[in-house]
Amino acid sequence: MRELEEIRGIMERFGRQMRLCLPGGWQSENFGAFLQPLRYKNKMYLGGVNTRIGFNREGYYLYLGPPEHDLTQLSSEMWIQCGSERYTVDRAEMVRFGEEPSHVWAIVRSIVE
C-alpha cells in the first residue's frame, strides 16, 4: 500500500537513527524511528535510580518505529541504541493499517548505568 510506504519513508527521513543491540556485539542495521519524551501528568513515571554520583531520573519515551523491527518480540537482553543513549522496552504493540503492519508503538525507558 502506498500509505504504508509513505509512513516508512517519513520515519526514515525525519526519524532519529537507531539500532537494536544484544550483549556480545550483535547490532541490527540502522533505521529511522521517533522518540518523544512522555509528559508527566501523574506520578507514574517519576521514579529514578541512585547512582554513584547522585539521583538520576529514568526518562520514559514514546517510540514510533518501523514494523520490520518488531519490539513486541524483543529478548529481555536486547536494547535500542540511539547515538550514545540506550533504551529498554517496557511495553510494545504492533499498529496495523487495515490488515498490514503500519508501525510499532512502544514505551521505552532510558538505561541508567
N, C-alpha and C positions, 0 to 999 in steps of 0.2 A: 504494500500500500504506500502510496506517495506520502501520506501524512506521517507514517512511521519513519520513513526515510528523512523527512524534514526534522522530526524530533531528534533523531540521532545526529543529524548534521548540526543542529543548534548546540547539542551537548558537546560535540567535538570542537566546534568553532569557538564557542563562548565559555565553555566549562573549564575548570582547572584540570591540569594533567595529573592523573593519579595512576596507581598500580596496586595490585593485590600482592601480598608478600607472605612467605612462610619462613619459620626458622630454618636455617640451613642454607639460605641464599636464593631459594626459588622466588621469581617475580614474574608477574604477568607483563604483557606489553602495556605501555601507557595508553590511557583512554581518557576522554573528556567527561567530566561529571560536575555537578553543582554541590557545594556545601554552603549552608546558611546557618548562622548561629540561631539557636532557639531562644526566644524571648522568655524571660522568667515571669510568668503570670501567676505562678503559685510556687510553693516550696519544693516541688517535685525534683527540680534539677539543681538545688542549691548545695549539694554535698561537695566534699572535697577530700583531699589527701594530704596528710602531713608528710613532708619530705625533709631531707637533711637541712635545707635552707629555709624552711618555714611551710606555712599552709598554702597549698596550691589547689585552686578550684578546678575540677574537671569540667571542661567545656562540652556541652551537648550540641549537636548539629543535625539539621535536616539534610539528608543526602538524596539526590536525584541522579541516577546514572543509567547507563545503557543496560538492556536486558541480557546482553551477551555475558556480562559479569554479574551473575546471579548471586547476590549477597544472601539470599534465603538458604543457599546450600553451602555456606562457608563452614570450614572447620573452626573449632574454638581457638586454634593456634594461629589462624590467619588474621592479618590486619590490612588496613588500607594505608598506603603511603602517599602523602601529598607534599611534595617538597621535603622539608625536614620534619614535618609533623606526621604522627602516626595516630590511627583511629581504630577502635574496636567497634563491632556492630552489636547494638543492644536489641534491635528489632528490625526486621526487613520484610517487605511484601512486594510481590510482583504485581504491577499495574498493567491492565490489558486495555487495548483499544479494540472493541469487538472481541474476537477470539485470539487476536495476536498480542504477544507481549509488547508493551509500549516502553516501559521503563521500570526501574527498581526504586522504590521509596524506602528509606531507612532512617532510623535514629542511630547516630553514631556518637561515640564519646572519645574525646582526646585521651591518649595514653600518657599518663604522668609517670615518669621514671624517678 
